[in-house]
Amino acid sequence: MSTDIKFIEAMISRICHDLISPISAVTNGAELVADLGTVDATDDAFDLIRDSAESASVKLQAFRLAYGAGGAEWHVSIDDVKKAFGDYVALEKRCALVWSVIKENLPHPLKKGLPKMVMLSLMWAIESMPRGGEIKIDATRLGEETAKFNITASGIGAQLREGAREVFENSEELSELNPKLVHSAAIGYYASSYGIQVSVAEGDGQVSFTVTG
């Protein structure tokens, strides 16, 4: 079985895992309406359906930008990343986002695939904070067509998931891969494909990511 097939299978498993909970809650809410039918119960059920549907929609938009081909289209801007990730991080009640990127100071358009890699790295930052914390992002223009994004995840116990660095650095030579590590592998795989440099460092309750392209 090739690495490509393992990667695809693990990625699909990851996405399905993250979407099962909100979509199942929509189903449960609809069943509650059907079973009880009272006004109070209906109100509660509709709240559950609305919140769960919104959660599923936010995750789908984030996954489309991070994993899908649309995330590398020429018209995708850093504002799209800000909106998609802002909504995504809002689902994580223990995480806060400090966005210090000034769009006007960056090249336009950004290098193909750079917004995607920023989105992927931001999502990796969330994975690195098991107890929540704060994610900070800023950016620097390096030249007419290049920019560098700095992302820092700070919180109690902030660190890379075990095995994440290994699959990130060896994304094209993997013999084994599971859904918990596929996001890290995706970053290495996409970075190589789009010619974007991504580096990561950790220590003292922080994990830092640098995305350059």
C-alpha positions in Angstrom: 0.0 0.0 0.0 1.5 3.3 -1.0 2.1 6.3 1.2 -0.4 8.3 -0.8 -3.2 5.9 -0.1 -2.3 5.8 3.6 -2.4 9.6 3.7 -5.7 9.8 1.9 -7.3 7.2 4.2 -6.0 8.9 7.4 -7.1 12.3 6.2 -10.6 11.2 5.5 -10.8 9.4 8.8 -9.7 12.6 10.5 -12.3 14.8 8.8 -15.1 12.3 9.4 -14.1 12.1 13.1 -14.3 15.8 13.5 -17.7 16.1 11.8 -19.4 13.2 13.3 -20.2 14.9 16.6 -21.9 18.1 15.3 -23.8 16.2 12.6 -24.9 13.5 15.0 -26.2 16.3 17.3 -28.3 17.7 14.5 -29.9 14.3 14.1 -30.5 14.0 17.8 -32.2 17.4 17.9 -34.5 16.4 15.1 -35.4 13.2 16.9 -36.1 15.2 20.0 -38.6 17.4 18.2 -40.3 14.3 16.7 -40.5 12.4 20.0 -41.5 15.2 22.4 -43.2 17.9 20.3 -43.8 20.3 23.2 -43.0 24.0 22.8 -40.2 24.0 25.4 -38.7 20.8 24.1 -38.9 22.1 20.5 -37.1 25.3 21.5 -34.3 23.3 23.1 -34.1 21.0 20.1 -33.9 23.8 17.6 -31.1 25.4 19.6 -29.2 22.1 19.5 -29.8 21.8 15.8 -28.8 25.4 15.0 -25.6 25.3 17.1 -24.5 21.9 15.8 -25.2 22.8 12.2 -23.2 26.0 12.6 -20.3 24.0 14.1 -20.4 21.6 11.2 -20.4 24.5 8.7 -17.5 26.2 10.4 -15.4 23.0 10.4 -16.2 22.3 6.7 -15.1 25.8 5.7 -11.9 25.4 7.7 -11.2 21.9 6.2 -11.9 23.2 2.6 -9.4 26.0 3.0 -6.8 23.9 4.8 -7.0 20.6 2.9 -9.0 21.3 -0.3 -7.8 22.6 -3.6 -9.8 25.8 -3.1 -7.4 26.9 -0.4 -4.6 27.5 -2.9 -6.7 29.5 -5.5 -5.3 32.9 -6.5 -8.2 34.7 -5.0 -7.8 33.3 -1.5 -6.5 36.0 0.8 -5.2 36.3 4.3 -8.7 37.8 5.2 -10.2 34.5 4.2 -7.9 32.7 6.6 -8.7 35.2 9.4 -12.5 34.7 8.9 -12.3 30.9 8.6 -9.8 30.4 11.5 -11.5 33.0 13.7 -14.8 31.0 13.4 -12.9 27.7 13.9 -11.1 28.8 17.0 -14.3 30.2 18.5 -15.5 26.6 18.7 -12.6 25.9 21.1 -13.9 27.7 24.2 -10.5 27.5 25.9 -8.6 29.1 23.1 -8.1 32.8 22.2 -6.8 34.3 19.0 -4.7 37.5 18.8 -4.5 38.6 15.2 -1.8 41.2 14.4 -1.5 40.7 10.7 -1.8 43.9 8.6 -3.0 42.9 5.2 -1.9 46.1 3.6 1.7 45.5 4.5 1.8 42.2 2.7 2.5 41.3 -1.0 -0.7 41.1 -3.1 -1.5 38.5 -4.1 0.3 36.2 -1.7 2.3 33.3 -3.1 0.1 30.4 -4.2 -0.5 28.0 -1.3 0.7 30.5 1.4 -2.7 31.2 2.9 -3.4 27.5 2.9 -0.2 26.9 4.8 -1.0 29.6 7.3 -4.4 28.0 7.9 -2.9 24.6 8.4 -0.3 25.9 10.8 -2.9 27.8 12.8 -4.9 24.6 13.1 -1.7 22.8 14.2 -1.3 25.4 16.9 -4.7 24.5 18.4 -3.7 20.8 18.4 -0.6 21.8 20.4 -2.6 23.3 23.3 -4.3 20.4 25.0 -5.5 22.6 27.9 -6.2 25.7 25.8 -4.4 28.9 25.7 -3.6 31.8 23.3 -2.6 31.9 19.7 -0.8 34.9 18.4 -0.1 35.6 14.7 1.8 38.4 13.0 3.5 38.8 9.6 6.4 40.5 7.9 6.9 41.4 4.3 10.3 40.0 3.1 10.3 41.2 -0.5 8.1 42.1 -3.4 6.5 38.7 -3.5 7.5 37.0 -0.2 6.2 37.2 3.3 6.8 35.5 6.7 4.1 34.6 9.2 4.9 34.0 12.8 2.5 31.9 14.9 2.9 31.3 18.6 0.7 28.9 20.7 1.0 29.5 24.5 -0.6 27.6 27.3 -0.2 25.1 30.0 1.3 21.9 28.6 1.6 23.4 25.1 3.7 21.0 23.0 3.7 19.0 19.8 1.7 15.8 19.9 4.0 12.7 20.2 5.1 11.7 16.8 3.9 14.9 15.1 7.4 16.3 14.3 8.5 13.0 12.8 5.6 12.7 10.4 5.9 16.4 9.5 9.6 16.1 8.7 9.1 12.8 6.8 5.7 13.3 5.2 6.7 11.7 1.9 8.4 8.6 3.4 5.8 7.4 5.9 5.3 3.7 6.5 2.5 4.2 9.1 0.1 7.1 9.7 -3.0 7.6 11.9 -5.8 10.2 12.0 -4.2 11.9 15.1 -1.0 12.7 13.2 -2.3 13.2 9.7 -2.6 17.0 10.1 1.1 17.3 10.8 1.9 15.1 7.8 -0.4 17.2 5.7 1.6 20.3 6.6 4.8 18.7 5.5 3.3 17.3 2.4 1.6 20.5 1.2 4.6 22.7 2.1 6.8 20.6 -0.1 4.3 20.7 -2.9 3.9 24.4 -2.9 7.4 25.4 -2.1 6.5 27.0 1.2 8.9 26.8 4.2 7.4 25.8 7.5 9.4 25.4 10.7 8.4 24.6 14.2 10.0 25.1 17.6 8.8 24.3 21.2 9.7 25.0 24.8 8.6 26.8 28.0 4.9 26.3 27.4 5.0 27.6 23.8 5.0 26.1 20.3 6.1 28.5 17.5 5.5 28.1 13.8 7.1 30.1 11.0 5.6 30.0 7.5 7.6 31.7 4.7 6.8 31.9 1.1 
